[in-house]
Amino acid sequence: MRKGRAVAHRGREVLTVLVLAARVERDVRRLPLPALAARYGLRLAAEPPGEPPDTLLPRWAGDRVRTVWQVMRVWPSARERLCLRRSLVLGARLRELEPDLVVGIDPDSVAAGQQLAAHAWVVVGGHSLDSTARRYVPLQAGS
């Protein structure tokens, strides 16, 4: 791909992610989690996170993952709840790969009597796309 086309493609991808992020921001305030997951092409799952993939994803998917993480890193929503928003946007961009949405809790926060720490991440083909997911225990879907 020539440089001009590559820049235009990247710009379209960033714009797509921004539009999706705005929709997610609206929907996360109105819809329950199962409806959110379905709307953005994710299945709710309760699998322990596998290792992050090395070559699992096709190139187009890897490019989308990087773009979503870069855009959502500067998204102006509440930082402590960004993982769900990022996961929904990422799921929508990887819909063709039939991604799963996993929500889990940090067992150390429960054991220490601290505020419950929760996290959401995307799994594709049994592999987590978030390296921090290993420290969380998945909740059962529907619980």
N, C-alpha and C positions, 0 to 999 in steps of 0.2 A: 504494500500500500504506500502510495506516495505521501510525503510529509503533509501536504495540504489536506489530503483526504483523512489522514490519521488524526490530525488536529480537529477536523470537523467531526469525525466519528467520536472522539473523546469528548468534545463539547456536547454532542447529542446525548452521550451516556451520562454525563454530569447533570444535564438538564432533566433527563428521565428520572434520575435518582432524586433530584430536588423536588420534582412534582410528586413522586411517590412518597417521599418523606412528609410533604405537606398533607397528603391524603391520610397517611398513617397517623399523623399528629391529630387530625380531626377525628378519625375513627377510634383511636385508642381511648378517647374520652367518652365514646358513645356505645361501643360494642363490647360484649363479653369475649373472653379469650378464645373460645372455640369458633365464634363467628369471625373474629379478627384473623385467626389462622387460616380459615377457609377462604376468606376474601382475598388474601394475599398468596394463596397457592401452597400453603403449608399444611401438613398433617401434624396434629398434636401427638407427641411420642413420649415415652418414658424409658428411654434407653440410656445406659451409662455412656458417657462420651468416649469415643474411640480416639485414636491418635489423629492429629491433624494430617490431612492428606499431603503427599509429596507430589505425585503425578496423577492423582485421582481425577482431577477436574480437567475438562478440555480448556484450551487456551482462552476461548471467549468467556468461559465461566470464571477463570482466574482473573481476567481483566475486570469483570463485573464485581467480583469480590473486593478487589483492591479499590475500585472506584467507590463502592458503597462505604467501605471503612474510612476512606479519605474524606468523603463528604460528610458522613455522620459524625466524624471526629469534631467537626466544627458546628454541628447542628445546635441551634440555640434552645433546646429543650432541657429539662432537668437532667443533670448529669447522672444522678443515681438511678434513673429509669431509662437511660438511653439504650441499654442492651435489648429491650423488647422492641423498641422502634427500629433499631438497626436490623434486628433479626427479621422483622416483618418486611422491611424494604429488601433485604437480601433474599428472602424467600421468594418475593415477587420477581426479582431479577433472575433467579435460578429455577423458576417454575418448571422448565423443561426437564430438570433433573429430579423432580419429585422430592423436594426437601422436606425434612421434618423439623418441627419446632419443639425444643425441649426446654422446660422450665425446671429449675432446681433450686435447692437451698444449700447454704454453707453450713454443714453440721457443726463446725467449730463455733459459729455464732450462737447456735442453739445451746450447745454445751456450756458456753461461757456466760449464758444468761444475758447476752447482748441483744440488741435489736436484730431481728431476723434478717439475714442477708440472702437475697434471692438473685437469680441470674437467668437470662434467656439466651439460647444460642441455636444455631442452625446445624443440622446434621444431614449430610448427603452420602448415600451409600454406606451408612454405618459409621462414617467418620465425621467428627466434629470440625467445624470451620472456625472454632474459637479455642485457642490454646489455654485459656483460663478456665474452661468448662470442667476440667478434671477435678477441681476442688469442690464441686457442687454435686449433690445427690439429687437425681431427677425425681420430680413428683410424678405420681401416677396420673396418666391422662384421665380426665374426668373427675379428679379429686379436688 
